[in-house]
Amino acid sequence: MVAQLITSFIASAAFGILFHAPRRSLLLCGLVGMVGWIVYDLSVGNWDSVPATFAATFVIGVVSQFFARLYRMPVIVFSVAGMIPLVPGGIAYDAMRHFVQNDYSAATELAAQALMISGSIAVGLVLSEVFNQMLRRRSFKLPREQGKD
C-alpha cells in the first residue's frame, strides 16, 4: 500500500512537470494524485473498478477545486495531474494487443472496460464541478430582507 501511494504521488507530480505546472504546485499535484489513489484503492475492495474510479475522480475534483482557490491557480493544474494514476492506459494497451492477436472477444471486453473507466473519469470531474457550483451558490446567497416582497 505504501509503495502504491508513493508511486501515485511520483506519477502525479511528474506529470505536473510534463504539463508545465508551476513549481510551487508540484507537491500539491502529487498529493491530489495520492488522495485519488487512496480513494480508488479503498473503494475497489467494495465496488467494481468503474464506480471506484468515479468516486476517486469526484474526490480529485473536489480537492482540486479547494487547492485552486487556496493557492489561486487554475483547477486544471491539479485535476489533470491528479487523475493520471486512474487513467486506464494498461487496459487500453491490452485491448489493442488482443485485437492485433485476433482475440476479439477479450479485446472487446477490455476496450469496453477502458471506455467505461474513461467515462467515469469524465463524469466524476463534471459532477465535482457541479457540486462546487452548488456549494458556491448556497454560500453566497443573501437572506431576503424582512418586510420586502
DSSP file (Angstrom, degrees, kcal/mol; ACC not computed):
  #  RESIDUE AA STRUCTURE BP1 BP2  ACC     N-H-->O    O-->H-N    N-H-->O    O-->H-N    TCO  KAPPA ALPHA  PHI   PSI    X-CA   Y-CA   Z-CA
    1    1 A M     >        0   0    0      0, 0.0     4,-2.2     0, 0.0     5,-0.2   0.000 360.0 360.0 360.0 -43.9    0.0    0.0    0.0
    2    2 A V  H  >  +     0   0    0      1,-0.2     4,-2.5     2,-0.2     5,-0.2   0.905 360.0  52.3 -63.8 -40.3    2.8    2.4    0.9
    3    3 A A  H  > S+     0   0    0      1,-0.2     4,-2.4     2,-0.2    -1,-0.2   0.892 109.2  50.1 -62.9 -39.0    4.6    1.6   -2.4
    4    4 A Q  H  > S+     0   0    0      2,-0.2     4,-2.6     1,-0.2    -1,-0.2   0.900 110.6  49.4 -65.4 -40.7    1.4    2.4   -4.3
    5    5 A L  H  X S+     0   0    0     -4,-2.2     4,-2.1     2,-0.2    -2,-0.2   0.916 112.8  46.6 -65.7 -42.7    0.9    5.7   -2.6
    6    6 A I  H  X S+     0   0    0     -4,-2.5     4,-2.6     2,-0.2    -2,-0.2   0.915 113.4  49.5 -64.1 -42.7    4.5    6.7   -3.2
    7    7 A T  H  X S+     0   0    0     -4,-2.4     4,-2.7    -5,-0.2    -2,-0.2   0.910 111.1  48.2 -64.3 -42.5    4.2    5.7   -6.9
    8    8 A S  H  X S+     0   0    0     -4,-2.6     4,-2.2     2,-0.2    -1,-0.2   0.879 111.9  51.0 -67.1 -35.7    0.9    7.6   -7.4
    9    9 A F  H  X S+     0   0    0     -4,-2.1     4,-2.5    -5,-0.2     5,-0.2   0.947 113.2  44.5 -62.6 -48.4    2.5   10.7   -5.8
   10   10 A I  H  X S+     0   0    0     -4,-2.6     4,-2.9     1,-0.2     5,-0.2   0.908 112.8  51.5 -64.1 -42.6    5.5   10.5   -8.0
   11   11 A A  H  X S+     0   0    0     -4,-2.7     4,-2.1     2,-0.2    -1,-0.2   0.920 113.3  44.3 -61.8 -43.8    3.4    9.8  -11.2
   12   12 A S  H  X S+     0   0    0     -4,-2.2     4,-1.8     2,-0.2    -2,-0.2   0.917 115.9  46.0 -68.8 -42.9    1.1   12.8  -10.5
   13   13 A A  H  X S+     0   0    0     -4,-2.5     4,-1.6    -5,-0.2    -2,-0.2   0.907 112.7  51.0 -66.2 -40.1    4.0   15.2   -9.6
   14   14 A A  H  X S+     0   0    0     -4,-2.9     4,-2.2     1,-0.2    -2,-0.2   0.887 108.9  50.6 -65.4 -37.9    6.0   14.0  -12.7
   15   15 A F  H  X S+     0   0    0     -4,-2.1     4,-2.4    -5,-0.2    -1,-0.2   0.862 104.9  58.2 -67.5 -32.6    3.0   14.6  -14.9
   16   16 A G  H  <>S+     0   0    0     -4,-1.8     5,-3.0     2,-0.2    -1,-0.2   0.887 105.8  49.7 -59.8 -37.6    2.8   18.0  -13.4
   17   17 A I  H ><5S+     0   0    0     -4,-1.6     3,-1.4     3,-0.2    -2,-0.2   0.937 112.6  45.9 -64.8 -46.4    6.3   18.6  -14.6
   18   18 A L  H 3<5S+     0   0    0     -4,-2.2    -2,-0.2     1,-0.3    -1,-0.2   0.825 111.1  53.4 -64.2 -30.6    5.4   17.4  -18.1
   19   19 A F  T 3<5S-     0   0    0     -4,-2.4    -1,-0.3    -5,-0.2    -2,-0.2   0.416 114.3-120.0 -84.1   0.4    2.3   19.5  -18.0
   20   20 A H  T < 5 +     0   0    0     -3,-1.4    -3,-0.2     1,-0.2    -2,-0.1   0.871  49.0 172.6  59.6  41.5    4.4   22.6  -17.1
   21   21 A A      < -     0   0    0     -5,-3.0    -1,-0.2    -6,-0.1     5,-0.1  -0.458  44.6 -86.2 -71.5 151.8    2.6   23.2  -13.8
   22   22 A P    >   -     0   0    0      0, 0.0     3,-1.8     0, 0.0     4,-0.5  -0.281  36.5-119.4 -58.7 146.5    4.1   25.9  -11.6
   23   23 A R  G >  S+     0   0    0      1,-0.3     3,-1.2     2,-0.2     4,-0.4   0.859 111.6  58.7 -57.6 -37.8    6.9   24.6   -9.4
   24   24 A R  G 3  S+     0   0    0      1,-0.2    -1,-0.3     2,-0.1     4,-0.3   0.635 105.2  51.7 -70.6 -10.4    5.1   25.5   -6.2
   25   25 A S  G <> S+     0   0    0     -3,-1.8     4,-2.7     1,-0.1    -1,-0.2   0.504  82.5  89.8-100.2  -5.4    2.2   23.3   -7.2
   26   26 A L  H <> S+     0   0    0     -3,-1.2     4,-2.2    -4,-0.5     5,-0.2   0.898  88.8  46.7 -64.0 -42.1    4.1   20.1   -7.9
   27   27 A L  H  > S+     0   0    0     -4,-0.4     4,-2.1     1,-0.2    -1,-0.2   0.887 113.7  49.8 -65.3 -37.0    3.9   18.7   -4.4
   28   28 A L  H  > S+     0   0    0     -4,-0.3     4,-2.5     2,-0.2    -2,-0.2   0.880 107.9  53.4 -68.6 -37.6    0.2   19.5   -4.3
   29   29 A C  H  X S+     0   0    0     -4,-2.7     4,-2.2     2,-0.2    -2,-0.2   0.924 110.5  47.7 -60.4 -44.0   -0.3   17.8   -7.7
   30   30 A G  H  X S+     0   0    0     -4,-2.2     4,-2.1     1,-0.2    -2,-0.2   0.886 110.8  51.6 -63.3 -38.8    1.3   14.7   -6.2
   31   31 A L  H  X S+     0   0    0     -4,-2.1     4,-2.6     2,-0.2    -2,-0.2   0.898 108.3  50.8 -65.6 -40.6   -0.8   15.0   -3.1
   32   32 A V  H  X S+     0   0    0     -4,-2.5     4,-2.4     2,-0.2    -2,-0.2   0.924 111.6  48.0 -62.8 -44.5   -4.0   15.2   -5.2
   33   33 A G  H  X S+     0   0    0     -4,-2.2     4,-2.1     1,-0.2    -1,-0.2   0.880 112.1  49.8 -63.2 -37.6   -3.0   12.1   -7.2
   34   34 A M  H  X S+     0   0    0     -4,-2.1     4,-2.3     2,-0.2    -2,-0.2   0.904 110.3  49.3 -68.9 -41.3   -2.2   10.2   -4.0
   35   35 A V  H  X S+     0   0    0     -4,-2.6     4,-2.3     2,-0.2    -2,-0.2   0.917 111.1  50.7 -63.4 -42.7   -5.5   11.1   -2.4
   36   36 A G  H  X S+     0   0    0     -4,-2.4     4,-2.4     1,-0.2    -2,-0.2   0.905 110.4  49.0 -60.7 -41.2   -7.3   10.0   -5.5
   37   37 A W  H  X S+     0   0    0     -4,-2.1     4,-3.1     2,-0.2     5,-0.2   0.877 108.1  54.0 -68.1 -36.5   -5.4    6.7   -5.4
   38   38 A I  H  X S+     0   0    0     -4,-2.3     4,-2.4     2,-0.2     5,-0.2   0.942 110.9  46.0 -60.2 -47.1   -6.3    6.2   -1.8
   39   39 A V  H  X S+     0   0    0     -4,-2.3     4,-2.1     1,-0.2    -2,-0.2   0.918 114.9  47.7 -62.4 -43.5  -10.0    6.6   -2.5
   40   40 A Y  H  X S+     0   0    0     -4,-2.4     4,-2.7     2,-0.2    -2,-0.2   0.940 112.4  48.2 -62.3 -47.5   -9.7    4.3   -5.5
   41   41 A D  H  X S+     0   0    0     -4,-3.1     4,-0.5     1,-0.2    -2,-0.2   0.882 115.0  44.6 -64.6 -39.4   -7.8    1.6   -3.6
   42   42 A L  H  < S+     0   0    0     -4,-2.4     4,-0.3    -5,-0.2     3,-0.3   0.847 116.9  46.8 -71.9 -33.2  -10.2    1.7   -0.7
   43   43 A S  H >X S+     0   0    0     -4,-2.1     4,-2.7    -5,-0.2     3,-1.4   0.833  99.7  65.0 -77.9 -33.4  -13.3    1.7   -3.0
   44   44 A V  H 3< S+     0   0    0     -4,-2.7    -1,-0.2     1,-0.3    -2,-0.2   0.716  93.4  63.7 -67.5 -18.2  -12.2   -1.1   -5.3
   45   45 A G  T 3< S+     0   0    0     -4,-0.5    -1,-0.3    -3,-0.3    -2,-0.2   0.794 117.0  27.2 -70.6 -27.9  -12.4   -3.5   -2.4
   46   46 A N  T <4 S+     0   0    0     -3,-1.4    -2,-0.2    -4,-0.3     2,-0.2   0.716 126.5  33.8-104.6 -27.8  -16.1   -2.9   -2.2
   47   47 A W  S  < S-     0   0    0     -4,-2.7     2,-0.1     1,-0.1     0, 0.0  -0.652  87.1 -88.7-122.7 175.3  -17.1   -1.9   -5.7
   48   48 A D     >  -     0   0    0     -2,-0.2     4,-1.7     1,-0.1     5,-0.2  -0.285  50.5 -99.0 -73.9 170.8  -16.1   -2.6   -9.3
   49   49 A S  H  > S+     0   0    0      1,-0.2     4,-2.1     2,-0.2     5,-0.2   0.795 117.6  59.6 -67.9 -28.2  -13.4   -0.5  -10.9
   50   50 A V  H  > S+     0   0    0      2,-0.2     4,-2.2     1,-0.2    -1,-0.2   0.971 110.1  38.3 -69.2 -53.1  -15.8    1.8  -12.7
   51   51 A P  H  > S+     0   0    0      0, 0.0     4,-2.6     0, 0.0    -1,-0.2   0.863 116.0  54.5 -65.2 -31.8  -17.6    3.1   -9.6
   52   52 A A  H  X S+     0   0    0     -4,-1.7     4,-2.3     2,-0.2    -2,-0.2   0.905 109.1  47.6 -65.4 -40.2  -14.3    3.2   -7.7
   53   53 A T  H  X S+     0   0    0     -4,-2.1     4,-2.6     2,-0.2     5,-0.2   0.895 110.9  52.1 -65.7 -40.2  -12.8    5.3  -10.4
   54   54 A F  H  X S+     0   0    0     -4,-2.2     4,-2.5     2,-0.2    -2,-0.2   0.938 110.8  47.0 -60.2 -47.2  -15.8    7.6  -10.4
   55   55 A A  H  X S+     0   0    0     -4,-2.6     4,-2.1     1,-0.2    -2,-0.2   0.918 113.9  47.8 -62.1 -43.9  -15.6    8.1   -6.6
   56   56 A A  H  X S+     0   0    0     -4,-2.3     4,-2.4     1,-0.2    -1,-0.2   0.906 112.5  48.6 -64.7 -41.3  -11.8    8.8   -6.8
   57   57 A T  H  X S+     0   0    0     -4,-2.6     4,-2.6     2,-0.2    -1,-0.2   0.883 108.8  53.5 -67.7 -37.7  -12.2   11.2   -9.6
   58   58 A F  H  X S+     0   0    0     -4,-2.5     4,-2.2     2,-0.2    -1,-0.2   0.932 111.1  46.2 -61.0 -45.0  -15.0   13.1   -7.8
   59   59 A V  H  X S+     0   0    0     -4,-2.1     4,-2.8     1,-0.2     5,-0.3   0.904 110.6  53.3 -64.3 -41.3  -12.7   13.4   -4.8
   60   60 A I  H  X S+     0   0    0     -4,-2.4     4,-2.5     1,-0.2    -1,-0.2   0.917 109.3  49.7 -58.7 -43.3   -9.9   14.6   -7.0
   61   61 A G  H  X S+     0   0    0     -4,-2.6     4,-2.1     2,-0.2    -2,-0.2   0.906 112.3  46.5 -62.8 -42.2  -12.2   17.2   -8.5
   62   62 A V  H  X S+     0   0    0     -4,-2.2     4,-2.1     2,-0.2    -2,-0.2   0.931 114.8  45.8 -67.1 -45.6  -13.3   18.5   -5.1
   63   63 A V  H  X S+     0   0    0     -4,-2.8     4,-2.7     1,-0.2     5,-0.2   0.884 111.8  53.2 -65.0 -37.7   -9.7   18.6   -3.7
   64   64 A S  H  X S+     0   0    0     -4,-2.5     4,-2.5    -5,-0.3    -1,-0.2   0.903 108.1  50.2 -63.9 -40.9   -8.5   20.3   -6.9
   65   65 A Q  H  X S+     0   0    0     -4,-2.1     4,-1.9     2,-0.2    -2,-0.2   0.916 111.6  49.1 -62.1 -42.1  -11.2   23.0   -6.5
   66   66 A F  H  X S+     0   0    0     -4,-2.1     4,-2.6     1,-0.2    -2,-0.2   0.942 113.9  44.1 -63.1 -48.6  -10.1   23.5   -2.9
   67   67 A F  H  X S+     0   0    0     -4,-2.7     4,-2.8     1,-0.2    -1,-0.2   0.872 110.1  56.5 -65.4 -36.6   -6.4   23.8   -3.8
   68   68 A A  H  X>S+     0   0    0     -4,-2.5     5,-1.6    -5,-0.2     4,-0.7   0.905 113.1  40.6 -62.6 -40.8   -7.1   26.1   -6.8
   69   69 A R  H  <5S+     0   0    0     -4,-1.9     3,-0.2     3,-0.2    -2,-0.2   0.912 116.4  49.4 -71.2 -42.5   -9.0   28.5   -4.5
   70   70 A L  H  <5S+     0   0    0     -4,-2.6    -2,-0.2     1,-0.2    -3,-0.2   0.893 124.2  28.7 -65.5 -40.8   -6.5   28.3   -1.7
   71   71 A Y  H  <5S-     0   0    0     -4,-2.8    -1,-0.2    -5,-0.2    -2,-0.2   0.345 105.0-122.0-104.9   4.8   -3.4   28.8   -3.9
   72   72 A R  T  <5 +     0   0    0     -4,-0.7    -3,-0.2    -3,-0.2    -4,-0.1   0.941  66.7 127.6  53.2  57.7   -5.0   30.9   -6.6
   73   73 A M      < -     0   0    0     -5,-1.6    -1,-0.2    -6,-0.2    -2,-0.1  -0.881  67.8 -81.3-131.5 164.1   -4.2   28.7   -9.6
   74   74 A P    >>  -     0   0    0      0, 0.0     3,-1.0     0, 0.0     4,-0.6  -0.400  34.3-128.7 -66.0 146.2   -6.3   27.1  -12.3
   75   75 A V  H >> S+     0   0    0      1,-0.2     4,-2.5     2,-0.2     3,-0.9   0.841 103.9  67.8 -62.7 -34.4   -8.2   23.9  -11.3
   76   76 A I  H 3> S+     0   0    0      1,-0.3     4,-1.8     2,-0.2     5,-0.5   0.774  88.1  66.4 -62.2 -26.9   -6.9   22.1  -14.3
   77   77 A V  H <> S+     0   0    0     -3,-1.0     4,-0.8     1,-0.2    -1,-0.3   0.921 114.0  29.6 -58.9 -43.6   -3.3   22.2  -12.9
   78   78 A F  H <X S+     0   0    0     -3,-0.9     4,-2.2    -4,-0.6    -2,-0.2   0.869 119.6  51.8 -86.3 -39.7   -4.4   19.9  -10.0
   79   79 A S  H  X S+     0   0    0     -4,-2.5     4,-1.5     2,-0.2    -3,-0.2   0.901 110.6  46.0 -70.6 -40.5   -7.2   17.9  -11.6
   80   80 A V  H  < S+     0   0    0     -4,-1.8     4,-0.5    -5,-0.2     3,-0.2   0.942 117.6  42.8 -68.5 -45.9   -5.3   16.7  -14.7
   81   81 A A  H >< S+     0   0    0     -4,-0.8     3,-0.7    -5,-0.5    -2,-0.2   0.870 113.5  54.5 -66.3 -34.6   -2.1   15.7  -12.8
   82   82 A G  H 3< S+     0   0    0     -4,-2.2    -1,-0.2     1,-0.2    -2,-0.2   0.787 105.0  50.7 -71.5 -28.1   -4.2   14.1  -10.0
   83   83 A M  T >X S+     0   0    0     -4,-1.5     3,-1.3    -3,-0.2     4,-0.7   0.502  81.4  96.2 -90.5  -0.9   -6.2   11.8  -12.3
   84   84 A I  G X4 S+     0   0    0     -3,-0.7     3,-1.1    -4,-0.5    -1,-0.2   0.884  79.7  55.0 -56.6 -42.7   -3.1   10.4  -14.1
   85   85 A P  G 34 S+     0   0    0      0, 0.0    -1,-0.3     0, 0.0    -2,-0.1   0.741 107.6  52.6 -64.5 -17.6   -2.9    7.3  -11.8
   86   86 A L  G <4 S+     0   0    0     -3,-1.3    -2,-0.2    -4,-0.1    -3,-0.1   0.601  78.5 113.5 -91.7 -12.3   -6.5    6.5  -12.7
   87   87 A V    <<  -     0   0    0     -3,-1.1     2,-1.9    -4,-0.7     3,-0.4  -0.404  69.6-131.8 -65.6 130.5   -6.2    6.6  -16.4
   88   88 A P     >  +     0   0    0      0, 0.0     4,-2.1     0, 0.0     5,-0.2  -0.269  57.2 138.2 -82.8  54.8   -6.8    3.0  -17.9
   89   89 A G  H  > S+     0   0    0     -2,-1.9     4,-2.3     1,-0.2     5,-0.2   0.889  70.3  50.7 -66.9 -40.0   -3.7    3.0  -20.1
   90   90 A G  H  > S+     0   0    0     -3,-0.4     4,-2.4     2,-0.2    -1,-0.2   0.885 111.0  48.9 -65.7 -38.6   -2.7   -0.5  -19.3
   91   91 A I  H  > S+     0   0    0      2,-0.2     4,-2.3     1,-0.2    -2,-0.2   0.912 111.7  48.9 -67.2 -42.3   -6.2   -1.8  -20.1
   92   92 A A  H  X S+     0   0    0     -4,-2.1     4,-2.2     2,-0.2    -2,-0.2   0.892 111.0  50.9 -64.1 -39.3   -6.3    0.1  -23.4
   93   93 A Y  H  X S+     0   0    0     -4,-2.3     4,-2.4     2,-0.2    -2,-0.2   0.933 110.4  48.7 -62.3 -46.1   -2.9   -1.3  -24.3
   94   94 A D  H  X S+     0   0    0     -4,-2.4     4,-2.3     1,-0.2    -2,-0.2   0.880 109.0  54.2 -62.5 -37.3   -4.1   -4.9  -23.5
   95   95 A A  H  X S+     0   0    0     -4,-2.3     4,-1.9     1,-0.2    -1,-0.2   0.933 110.7  44.9 -62.1 -45.4   -7.2   -4.3  -25.6
   96   96 A M  H  X S+     0   0    0     -4,-2.2     4,-2.3     1,-0.2    -2,-0.2   0.881 110.8  54.3 -66.8 -36.8   -5.1   -3.3  -28.6
   97   97 A R  H  X S+     0   0    0     -4,-2.4     4,-1.7     1,-0.2    -1,-0.2   0.906 109.1  48.1 -62.9 -40.9   -2.7   -6.2  -28.1
   98   98 A H  H  <>S+     0   0    0     -4,-2.3     5,-2.8     2,-0.2    -1,-0.2   0.860 109.1  53.6 -68.5 -34.6   -5.6   -8.6  -28.1
   99   99 A F  H ><5S+     0   0    0     -4,-1.9     3,-1.4     1,-0.2    -2,-0.2   0.928 109.4  48.5 -62.1 -43.5   -7.0   -7.0  -31.3
  100  100 A V  H 3<5S+     0   0    0     -4,-2.3    -2,-0.2     1,-0.3    -1,-0.2   0.852 110.4  51.2 -65.0 -34.5   -3.7   -7.5  -33.0
  101  101 A Q  T 3<5S-     0   0    0     -4,-1.7    -1,-0.3    -5,-0.2    -2,-0.2   0.331 116.1-116.1 -85.0   7.8   -3.6  -11.1  -31.9
  102  102 A N  T < 5S+     0   0    0     -3,-1.4     2,-1.0     1,-0.2    -3,-0.2   0.740  73.5 135.4  62.5  27.5   -7.1  -11.7  -33.3
  103  103 A D     >< +     0   0    0     -5,-2.8     4,-2.1     1,-0.2    -1,-0.2  -0.699  24.4 167.7 -99.6  77.1   -8.5  -12.4  -29.9
  104  104 A Y  H  >  +     0   0    0     -2,-1.0     4,-2.5     1,-0.2     5,-0.2   0.796  65.0  56.2 -70.1 -31.3  -11.6  -10.2  -30.5
  105  105 A S  H  > S+     0   0    0      2,-0.2     4,-2.0     1,-0.2    -1,-0.2   0.945 113.4  40.2 -68.3 -45.6  -13.7  -11.3  -27.5
  106  106 A A  H  > S+     0   0    0      2,-0.2     4,-2.4     1,-0.2     5,-0.2   0.888 115.8  52.9 -67.0 -38.0  -11.1  -10.4  -25.0
  107  107 A A  H  X S+     0   0    0     -4,-2.1     4,-2.6     2,-0.2    -2,-0.2   0.910 109.5  47.7 -64.3 -42.6  -10.2   -7.3  -26.9
  108  108 A T  H  X S+     0   0    0     -4,-2.5     4,-2.4     2,-0.2    -1,-0.2   0.906 111.9  50.2 -65.7 -41.3  -13.8   -6.1  -27.0
  109  109 A E  H  X S+     0   0    0     -4,-2.0     4,-2.0    -5,-0.2    -2,-0.2   0.926 114.1  44.2 -63.0 -45.2  -14.2   -6.8  -23.2
  110  110 A L  H  X S+     0   0    0     -4,-2.4     4,-2.6     2,-0.2    -2,-0.2   0.889 112.8  51.4 -67.7 -39.5  -11.1   -4.9  -22.3
  111  111 A A  H  X S+     0   0    0     -4,-2.6     4,-2.3    -5,-0.2    -2,-0.2   0.900 110.0  49.6 -65.0 -39.7  -11.9   -2.0  -24.7
  112  112 A A  H  X S+     0   0    0     -4,-2.4     4,-2.4     2,-0.2    -1,-0.2   0.900 111.1  49.7 -64.9 -39.8  -15.4   -1.7  -23.2
  113  113 A Q  H  X S+     0   0    0     -4,-2.0     4,-2.4     2,-0.2    -2,-0.2   0.924 111.2  48.5 -64.7 -43.8  -13.9   -1.6  -19.7
  114  114 A A  H  X S+     0   0    0     -4,-2.6     4,-2.3     1,-0.2    -2,-0.2   0.891 112.0  50.4 -62.5 -39.0  -11.4    1.1  -20.7
  115  115 A L  H  X S+     0   0    0     -4,-2.3     4,-2.4     2,-0.2    -2,-0.2   0.904 110.9  47.9 -66.1 -41.7  -14.2    3.1  -22.2
  116  116 A M  H  X S+     0   0    0     -4,-2.4     4,-2.2     2,-0.2    -2,-0.2   0.895 112.3  48.8 -68.1 -39.1  -16.3    2.8  -19.1
  117  117 A I  H  X S+     0   0    0     -4,-2.4     4,-1.7     2,-0.2    -2,-0.2   0.917 111.9  49.5 -65.7 -41.7  -13.4    3.8  -16.8
  118  118 A S  H  X S+     0   0    0     -4,-2.3     4,-2.0     1,-0.2    -2,-0.2   0.901 111.1  50.1 -62.6 -40.6  -12.7    6.8  -19.1
  119  119 A G  H  X S+     0   0    0     -4,-2.4     4,-2.8     1,-0.2     5,-0.2   0.885 107.5  53.0 -64.3 -38.8  -16.3    7.8  -19.0
  120  120 A S  H  X S+     0   0    0     -4,-2.2     4,-2.3     1,-0.2    -1,-0.2   0.840 106.8  53.3 -67.8 -30.8  -16.4    7.6  -15.2
  121  121 A I  H  X S+     0   0    0     -4,-1.7     4,-2.1     2,-0.2    -1,-0.2   0.937 111.8  45.2 -64.5 -46.3  -13.4    9.9  -15.1
  122  122 A A  H  X S+     0   0    0     -4,-2.0     4,-2.2     1,-0.2    -2,-0.2   0.929 115.1  46.4 -64.0 -45.6  -15.2   12.4  -17.2
  123  123 A V  H  X S+     0   0    0     -4,-2.8     4,-2.9     1,-0.2     5,-0.2   0.891 110.7  53.6 -66.1 -39.1  -18.4   12.2  -15.3
  124  124 A G  H  X S+     0   0    0     -4,-2.3     4,-1.8    -5,-0.2    -1,-0.2   0.903 110.2  46.8 -61.9 -41.8  -16.6   12.4  -11.9
  125  125 A L  H  X S+     0   0    0     -4,-2.1     4,-1.6     2,-0.2    -1,-0.2   0.904 113.9  47.9 -66.9 -40.7  -14.9   15.6  -13.0
  126  126 A V  H  X S+     0   0    0     -4,-2.2     4,-2.2     1,-0.2    -2,-0.2   0.935 112.7  47.8 -65.9 -45.5  -18.1   17.2  -14.3
  127  127 A L  H  X S+     0   0    0     -4,-2.9     4,-2.6     1,-0.2    -1,-0.2   0.832 108.1  54.9 -68.0 -30.8  -20.1   16.2  -11.2
  128  128 A S  H  X S+     0   0    0     -4,-1.8     4,-2.2    -5,-0.2    -1,-0.2   0.880 108.9  49.0 -67.3 -35.3  -17.4   17.6   -8.9
  129  129 A E  H  X S+     0   0    0     -4,-1.6     4,-2.4     2,-0.2    -2,-0.2   0.906 111.3  48.8 -67.3 -41.4  -17.6   20.9  -10.7
  130  130 A V  H  X S+     0   0    0     -4,-2.2     4,-2.4     2,-0.2    -2,-0.2   0.918 110.9  51.0 -62.5 -43.5  -21.4   20.9  -10.4
  131  131 A F  H  X S+     0   0    0     -4,-2.6     4,-2.2     1,-0.2    -2,-0.2   0.908 110.1  49.8 -59.6 -43.2  -21.0   20.1   -6.7
  132  132 A N  H  X S+     0   0    0     -4,-2.2     4,-2.5     1,-0.2    -2,-0.2   0.912 110.0  50.0 -62.8 -43.4  -18.6   23.0   -6.3
  133  133 A Q  H  X S+     0   0    0     -4,-2.4     4,-2.4     1,-0.2     5,-0.2   0.893 109.5  51.7 -63.7 -39.2  -21.0   25.4   -8.1
  134  134 A M  H  X S+     0   0    0     -4,-2.4     4,-2.2     2,-0.2    -1,-0.2   0.920 111.2  47.3 -63.0 -43.4  -23.9   24.3   -5.9
  135  135 A L  H  X S+     0   0    0     -4,-2.2     4,-2.3     1,-0.2    -2,-0.2   0.905 111.8  50.4 -65.0 -40.8  -21.8   25.0   -2.8
  136  136 A R  H  X S+     0   0    0     -4,-2.5     4,-1.5     1,-0.2    -2,-0.2   0.912 111.8  46.9 -65.1 -41.9  -20.7   28.3   -4.0
  137  137 A R  H  X S+     0   0    0     -4,-2.4     4,-0.7     1,-0.2    -1,-0.2   0.897 113.1  49.4 -66.9 -39.1  -24.2   29.4   -4.8
  138  138 A R  H  < S+     0   0    0     -4,-2.2     3,-0.5    -5,-0.2    -2,-0.2   0.891 112.3  47.0 -67.4 -38.6  -25.5   28.2   -1.5
  139  139 A S  H  < S+     0   0    0     -4,-2.3    -1,-0.2     1,-0.2    -2,-0.2   0.750 114.7  46.0 -77.8 -22.3  -22.8   30.0    0.5
  140  140 A F  H  < S+     0   0    0     -4,-1.5     2,-0.3    -5,-0.2    -1,-0.2   0.443  81.9 114.7-100.5   0.5  -23.1   33.3   -1.4
  141  141 A K     <  -     0   0    0     -4,-0.7    -3,-0.0    -3,-0.5    -4,-0.0  -0.541  59.5-141.5 -71.8 131.5  -26.9   33.6   -1.3
  142  142 A L        -     0   0    0     -2,-0.3     2,-0.1     1,-0.1     3,-0.1  -0.734  20.9-109.9 -91.5 141.2  -28.0   36.5    0.8
  143  143 A P        -     0   0    0      0, 0.0     2,-0.1     0, 0.0     3,-0.1  -0.407  40.0-102.6 -67.3 146.1  -31.1   36.2    3.0
  144  144 A R        -     0   0    0      1,-0.1     2,-0.2    -2,-0.1     3,-0.0  -0.379  39.2-106.0 -68.1 146.3  -34.1   38.1    1.9
  145  145 A E    >   -     0   0    0      1,-0.1     3,-1.1    -3,-0.1     2,-0.2  -0.491  37.1-108.2 -73.1 142.2  -34.8   41.3    3.7
  146  146 A Q  T 3  S+     0   0    0      1,-0.2    -1,-0.1    -2,-0.2     3,-0.1  -0.458  99.6  20.9 -69.5 138.8  -37.8   41.1    6.1
  147  147 A G  T 3  S+     0   0    0      1,-0.2     2,-0.4    -2,-0.2    -1,-0.2   0.255  98.5 104.2  90.2 -12.5  -40.8   43.1    5.0
  148  148 A K    <         0   0    0     -3,-1.1    -1,-0.2     1,-0.1    -4,-0.0  -0.854 360.0 360.0-104.4 139.6  -40.0   43.2    1.3
  149  149 A D              0   0    0     -2,-0.4    -1,-0.1    -3,-0.1    -3,-0.0   0.358 360.0 360.0-116.9 360.0  -41.7   41.0   -1.3
